[in-house]
Amino acid sequence: MDHTLDNPPADIPVDAIAHWKRFAPDLSAAQVAWSEIVPGGGHWSWRVSRGTSLRFAALDARANCSVVLYAAHDKLERYSMPDTCKALHTAHFTRGHVLMSDMGRAMASITHDSLGWHDPFGGLLDTTRLAARYGEQRYGSHRNAMFRSGRDGLLIEIGKAGLAARDLIAPVNLFSKVTVDDNGRFAFDASRDVTGEVVELRCEMDLFVAVSTAPHPLDPRPGYAPSKVGIAAWRSGPAPADDFCRRFRPECARALHNAETFALS
């Protein structure tokens, strides 16, 4: 984590640095449970309770944040890109969309989005593509300036929860836009400067969340220059009866109902 930005007084615990003030100043100190700044090319993971919201903020122009979700009660239940995209009839995610598990339950809802397009299809940058596109900088020689792939970063994080390569799922790539032409070819939009853009996820069940800030695998821009991403967690409560996401599509309402029924059982 990037703990060089705030330089707190010596009497403040190291883990209490108020990173959120940089990208979520509208939140009060009483609301925020924790915040981090994940360096470009970094990775991290958390166990997050139902009714907690996560704000992701792009702190530089080339931000990409690959997010994977697993149910905390049983990690065999996890975010399903095919089920979510099929149910929502969409090829990108934005406010109102609900990220669903392979059990038909809402795992997280997108409650706020300043950008309007986040990629579910592009997958992860792996070591082979990383080396072919950017070359290699290894930890032994370059320490924290090493080049990291998104796949390796997420494998490290899900390994902390006892998961392995066979458990790695297609991520949601926040801040990245990928379109599909009539012939099924993917095209990455490299023209967007996403600095300052924000998206928020509300957790609809207890989750294990892992992220990587490595570049998007389809990003054609030269040079390994991944961007920092700020993340803040706060207690927002579960979806209310008049929730925007609940009313966005009948499929969203059904998935939220399934998650709520499970939480009460």
C-alpha positions as CSV (number, residue, x, y, z in Angstrom):
1,M,0.0,0.0,0.0
2,D,1.1,3.6,-0.6
3,H,1.6,5.0,2.9
4,T,3.9,7.8,1.8
5,L,1.2,10.4,1.0
6,D,-0.1,11.3,4.5
7,N,2.9,11.1,6.9
8,P,0.8,10.9,10.0
9,P,2.0,12.0,13.4
10,A,3.8,9.3,15.4
11,D,0.9,8.9,17.8
12,I,-1.5,7.8,15.0
13,P,-1.5,4.0,14.3
14,V,0.0,3.1,10.9
15,D,-3.3,1.4,9.8
16,A,-5.4,4.5,10.5
17,I,-3.9,6.7,7.7
18,A,-6.9,8.7,6.3
19,H,-6.3,7.9,2.6
20,W,-10.0,8.4,2.0
21,K,-9.7,12.1,2.5
22,R,-7.9,12.3,-0.9
23,F,-10.6,10.7,-3.0
24,A,-13.7,10.4,-0.7
25,P,-13.8,13.7,1.2
26,D,-17.6,13.6,1.4
27,L,-17.5,10.6,3.8
28,S,-17.1,11.3,7.5
29,A,-14.5,9.8,9.7
30,A,-17.3,8.0,11.6
31,Q,-18.5,6.3,8.4
32,V,-15.2,5.0,7.0
33,A,-14.1,1.6,8.2
34,W,-10.8,1.6,6.2
35,S,-9.2,3.0,3.2
36,E,-6.2,2.1,1.0
37,I,-4.3,3.4,-2.0
38,V,-3.2,0.4,-4.1
39,P,-0.2,1.2,-6.2
40,G,-0.2,0.6,-10.0
41,G,0.5,-3.0,-10.6
42,G,-0.4,-3.9,-7.0
43,H,-2.9,-6.3,-5.5
44,W,-4.8,-6.7,-2.2
45,S,-7.8,-8.5,-0.7
46,W,-10.3,-8.1,2.1
47,R,-13.2,-9.8,3.8
48,V,-16.1,-7.4,3.6
49,S,-19.5,-7.6,5.4
50,R,-22.9,-7.3,3.8
51,G,-24.1,-3.7,3.8
52,T,-20.6,-2.3,3.3
53,S,-19.9,-0.1,0.3
54,L,-16.6,0.2,-1.5
55,R,-15.6,3.3,-3.4
56,F,-13.0,2.8,-6.1
57,A,-11.3,6.0,-7.4
58,A,-9.0,6.2,-10.4
59,L,-6.1,8.4,-9.2
60,D,-4.2,8.5,-12.6
61,A,-5.0,8.4,-16.3
62,R,-4.5,4.8,-17.0
63,A,-6.2,3.2,-14.0
64,N,-7.6,-0.4,-14.3
65,C,-8.8,-2.2,-11.3
66,S,-9.6,-5.9,-11.8
67,V,-12.1,-7.1,-9.1
68,V,-13.1,-10.7,-8.2
69,L,-15.8,-11.6,-5.7
70,Y,-16.3,-14.8,-3.6
71,A,-18.9,-15.5,-1.0
72,A,-17.4,-15.5,2.4
73,H,-19.5,-18.4,3.7
74,D,-18.5,-20.7,0.8
75,K,-16.0,-19.6,-1.8
76,L,-17.4,-22.2,-4.3
77,E,-20.1,-19.5,-4.8
78,R,-18.5,-16.6,-6.7
79,Y,-19.2,-13.8,-9.1
80,S,-20.3,-15.2,-12.5
81,M,-19.7,-13.0,-15.6
82,P,-21.9,-15.2,-17.9
83,D,-24.9,-15.2,-15.5
84,T,-24.6,-11.5,-14.8
85,C,-24.3,-10.3,-18.4
86,K,-27.0,-12.7,-19.6
87,A,-29.5,-11.6,-16.9
88,L,-28.8,-7.9,-17.4
89,H,-28.7,-8.1,-21.2
90,T,-25.5,-6.0,-21.2
91,A,-21.9,-6.0,-22.4
92,H,-20.7,-3.4,-19.9
93,F,-21.5,-2.4,-16.3
94,T,-22.6,0.8,-14.8
95,R,-24.9,2.2,-12.1
96,G,-28.0,0.1,-11.5
97,H,-26.3,-3.2,-12.5
98,V,-26.0,-6.0,-9.9
99,L,-23.1,-8.5,-10.0
100,M,-24.6,-11.9,-9.5
101,S,-23.2,-15.2,-8.3
102,D,-23.5,-18.5,-10.1
103,M,-26.3,-19.2,-7.5
104,G,-28.5,-16.3,-8.8
105,R,-27.8,-14.1,-5.8
106,A,-26.7,-10.5,-5.8
107,M,-23.1,-10.2,-4.6
108,A,-22.6,-6.5,-5.1
109,S,-24.6,-3.6,-6.7
110,I,-23.2,-0.7,-8.6
111,T,-24.7,2.2,-6.7
112,H,-22.7,5.1,-8.1
113,D,-20.7,5.5,-11.3
114,S,-19.2,8.7,-12.7
115,L,-17.8,6.9,-15.8
116,G,-20.6,4.9,-17.3
117,W,-18.7,1.9,-18.7
118,H,-16.8,-0.9,-17.0
119,D,-15.5,-4.0,-18.7
120,P,-16.6,-7.6,-17.9
121,F,-15.1,-9.4,-20.8
122,G,-11.4,-8.5,-21.2
123,G,-10.0,-10.8,-18.6
124,L,-6.5,-10.5,-17.0
125,L,-3.0,-9.6,-18.1
126,D,-0.9,-12.8,-17.7
127,T,2.8,-13.2,-17.5
128,T,3.3,-14.2,-21.2
129,R,1.4,-11.1,-22.5
130,L,3.1,-8.9,-19.9
131,A,6.6,-9.9,-21.1
132,A,5.7,-9.7,-24.8
133,R,4.2,-6.2,-24.5
134,Y,6.4,-4.5,-21.8
135,G,9.5,-6.7,-21.3
136,E,10.5,-8.0,-17.9
137,Q,11.5,-6.3,-14.6
138,R,11.8,-8.9,-11.8
139,Y,11.6,-8.4,-8.1
140,G,15.2,-9.7,-7.6
141,S,16.6,-6.8,-9.6
142,H,13.9,-4.1,-9.5
143,R,12.1,-4.6,-6.2
144,N,8.9,-2.6,-6.1
145,A,9.5,-1.4,-9.6
146,M,9.0,-5.0,-10.9
147,F,6.4,-5.6,-13.6
148,R,3.4,-7.5,-12.2
149,S,0.6,-9.2,-14.1
150,G,-3.0,-9.1,-13.0
151,R,-3.3,-12.9,-13.1
152,D,-0.3,-13.4,-10.8
153,G,-1.5,-10.7,-8.4
154,L,-4.9,-12.2,-8.0
155,L,-3.6,-15.7,-7.7
156,I,-1.5,-14.4,-4.7
157,E,-4.6,-12.8,-3.1
158,I,-7.0,-15.7,-3.6
159,G,-4.3,-18.0,-2.3
160,K,-4.6,-16.3,1.0
161,A,-8.2,-17.6,1.2
162,G,-7.2,-21.2,0.3
163,L,-8.1,-20.8,-3.4
164,A,-6.0,-21.8,-6.4
165,A,-5.6,-21.2,-10.1
166,R,-8.7,-23.3,-10.9
167,D,-10.7,-20.9,-8.7
168,L,-9.6,-17.7,-10.5
169,I,-12.7,-16.2,-12.3
170,A,-13.2,-13.6,-14.9
171,P,-12.9,-10.2,-13.2
172,V,-14.8,-7.0,-13.5
173,N,-12.3,-4.5,-15.0
174,L,-13.2,-1.1,-13.4
175,F,-12.4,2.0,-15.4
176,S,-11.7,0.1,-18.6
177,K,-13.9,0.3,-21.7
178,V,-13.9,-2.6,-24.2
179,T,-16.3,-2.6,-27.1
180,V,-17.2,-5.6,-29.4
181,D,-17.6,-5.1,-33.2
182,D,-20.0,-7.0,-35.5
183,N,-17.3,-9.7,-36.0
184,G,-16.8,-10.3,-32.3
185,R,-13.5,-8.5,-32.1
186,F,-12.7,-6.6,-28.9
187,A,-11.5,-3.0,-29.0
188,F,-10.0,-1.2,-26.0
189,D,-10.7,2.5,-25.7
190,A,-7.3,4.0,-25.0
191,S,-8.5,7.6,-25.5
192,R,-10.1,8.0,-22.1
193,D,-8.3,9.8,-19.2
194,V,-10.1,8.3,-16.2
195,T,-8.3,10.4,-13.6
196,G,-10.8,11.3,-10.8
197,E,-13.5,8.9,-11.9
198,V,-15.3,6.9,-9.2
199,V,-17.4,3.8,-9.0
200,E,-19.1,2.3,-5.9
201,L,-20.1,-1.2,-5.1
202,R,-22.4,-2.1,-2.2
203,C,-21.8,-5.6,-0.9
204,E,-25.1,-7.6,-0.8
205,M,-23.6,-10.5,1.1
206,D,-20.5,-11.2,3.1
207,L,-17.7,-11.3,0.6
208,F,-14.0,-12.1,0.0
209,V,-12.9,-9.3,-2.4
210,A,-9.6,-9.3,-4.3
211,V,-8.2,-6.6,-6.6
212,S,-5.3,-6.1,-9.0
213,T,-4.3,-2.7,-10.5
214,A,-2.2,-4.2,-13.3
215,P,-2.8,-2.9,-16.8
216,H,-5.8,-4.2,-18.8
217,P,-4.7,-7.0,-21.1
218,L,-6.0,-5.2,-24.2
219,D,-4.5,-1.8,-23.4
220,P,-2.4,-0.9,-26.4
221,R,-0.6,2.1,-24.9
222,P,3.2,1.6,-24.7
223,G,5.2,1.3,-21.5
224,Y,4.3,-0.4,-18.3
225,A,2.6,2.5,-16.5
226,P,-0.3,1.2,-14.3
227,S,-2.1,3.7,-12.2
228,K,-2.9,4.0,-8.5
229,V,-6.4,3.3,-7.3
230,G,-7.9,4.5,-4.1
231,I,-10.4,2.3,-2.2
232,A,-12.5,3.3,0.8
233,A,-15.0,1.1,2.7
234,W,-17.9,2.4,4.8
235,R,-21.0,1.0,6.4
236,S,-23.9,2.0,4.1
237,G,-26.4,-0.6,5.0
238,P,-28.2,-3.1,2.7
239,A,-30.3,-2.2,-0.2
240,P,-33.5,-0.3,0.8
241,A,-36.9,-1.1,-0.6
242,D,-36.8,1.8,-3.0
243,D,-33.2,1.2,-4.1
244,F,-32.2,2.3,-7.6
245,C,-30.5,-1.0,-8.4
246,R,-33.6,-3.0,-7.2
247,R,-35.8,-1.0,-9.6
248,F,-33.3,-1.0,-12.5
249,R,-34.4,-4.4,-13.9
250,P,-36.6,-7.3,-12.7
251,E,-33.5,-9.5,-12.7
252,C,-31.8,-7.2,-10.3
253,A,-34.7,-7.2,-7.9
254,R,-34.8,-11.0,-8.1
255,A,-31.1,-11.3,-7.4
256,L,-31.3,-8.9,-4.4
257,H,-34.3,-10.8,-3.1
258,N,-32.4,-14.1,-3.3
259,A,-29.4,-12.6,-1.4
260,E,-31.7,-11.1,1.3
261,T,-33.5,-14.4,1.7
262,F,-30.2,-16.2,2.1
263,A,-29.0,-13.6,4.7
264,L,-32.1,-14.1,6.8
265,S,-32.0,-17.9,6.7
